[in-house]
């Protein structure tokens, strides 16, 4: 997500990352800019934008969840989700 957000910034020419080893909690991030921003400023800007986007998404999700709970569906699936009502969906494959 951070890489994609970095690439949306006009001054970022390259953004990439690699995980040197899957057992190490380490990521190498490479950012190249045109000089308008430093790479550190670009990462900070992209991270701030992501925080805003994700907080808006969380707020919208919670609003819709509240609406669904307030309206009720008349079905009790035990709180585990389920496949009820997906038969007409393009994602329904006939069961698991």
Protein Blocks (a to p, Z undefined) as FASTA:
>chain_A
ZZmmmmmpmklmbdcdddfblkbccdddddddehlacfklmmmmmmmmmmmmmmmmmmmm
mmmmmmmmmnonoiaehhngpjehklmpmkbgoiZZ
